Amino acid sequence: MANKSKFQAIRGTRDLLPPDTALWNRVEQTAHEVFTTYGFDEIRPPIFEPTELFARAVGGDTDIVSKEMYSFPDPPEATEGSRRFIDAVVAIGEEESTSEGKTKRITIGEKHLPELYRLQEEWKKSDLASLRPEATASVCRAYIEHNMQQMPQPVKLYYMGPMFRRERPQKGRYRQFYQIGAEILGGPDAPAIDAELIEMLMTFFDKCGLHGTELSINSIGHAADNCRRGYVAKLREELLKVKDKLGADSQRRIDTTPLRVLDSKLEHEQAIIATLPHIADHLCDDCKAHYAAVKRELEARGVIYRENWRLVRGLDYYMRTTFEITAQGLGSQNAVCGGGRYDGLVELLGGTPTKGIGFAIGEDRLILSLQEGGKAPAAQGPDVFIAWMGQNAYATAIRAAKTLRNTGFRVELPGTELKFGKALERASKLGSRFALILGDNEVQSGEWTLKNLATSEQQKLSEQALLEYLRR
Ligand code: HAM
């Protein structure tokens, strides 16, 4: 017997269903509208990219890259990796002429084997692809690939779509989730740019009807000994002193990513973290001035913020301004947006030195917070349900449905004839506002019957009068 067990969506993924999808559409439409008024255009990068792109951009030691990516082998047809591998083999092998025509044998000495294994590993890695865990890396890749540095700078792009991270699912945390993000690439790194981007975000949340958001900002300086690198060294030193009081994750991070210890939510680590040095006291003069100017620019725009020296973000590409926005009704996963400046990233990905800043909103969380705040739209029924009786009336009903739909009304036309009582019952169940009743009488007289299902009022109207009445 065939196996008839039912299927379920994979853990951490879910179906977005009506009426919620109406809210998703409304939020996305608001993003298109608000971002356009700030001069952004939409980009739609692919959903999978070379694994190496994310490893290099987001950082090999981050949770995202080391644990959470969905990766799979995807060797290109004429594999770049295999060509490089063969070139390398030819280069280290010693050629030997043979008697078999033009063939040449390449002998590889045992001493070359470690190098060959290394090349093979590299080749395998170059043929791996990953579902995107975020889109900033993709946007930078596209900026370089399409020579966007030749366009008027800065280039302002936004995107929306699914991202994939293999995290432990919980409320507000999914393995397939959706982001709405924006990036500004090229041009200067004027603090006004940081502030305007944040202003746009807050305007967007406001237009969505999301209230009670909180914006936190910080500056994590730049990678130099007299700035972040110096601070990280100092932080590591201090962390080593209290190492045995820290949890396993934080202990590991002392070596790999000490800044991330500041992100810890572990109750018993909070008092220890509170005593650690603050990055603001270790920024170089330029970064300090930039941060002060960002705050002034935010104030000039009436944007209310809170400073949080522990806001370091979980991706390696950030420098200077970092920010996060929390929303209400989300429980522990309350960050609804994260972003920051990443001036070195385009260069790291093989482009010319380019300034960059951006953010990504967690759309699932934004929707959840709107729903918790009572902003969910009710299920929408048809505007008009056409109750037709008899074949003559059916032809008129088809025409009426077409006209009403062309005018923009939501119309339900039953595909089989229903008895009068049944038709009205179905119309009410669907939540229709009106029933248009079409029988032989209506067709002959040209006066159609329209019933308001909320008030039960009924009136006779010509086709033209009915359209005008409904439009009003
Ligand atoms: P992120 O902080 O990793 O930053 O993600 C941004 C937002 O995506 C989070 O604040 C959260 O709302 C949402 N999010 C992340 N993971 C999940 C998940 N598993 N389930 C549901 N929502 C999630 C970035 O992705 C950067 N690319 C942002 C950026 C753009 N920075 C500069 N430009």
Residues whose N, C-alpha, C, O or C-beta is under 5 A from the ligand:
A	BS01	HAM	P133 E134 A135 T136 R165 E167 G172 R173 Y174 F177 A182 A335 V336 C337 G338 G339 G340 I357 G358 F359 A360 I361 G362 D364 R365
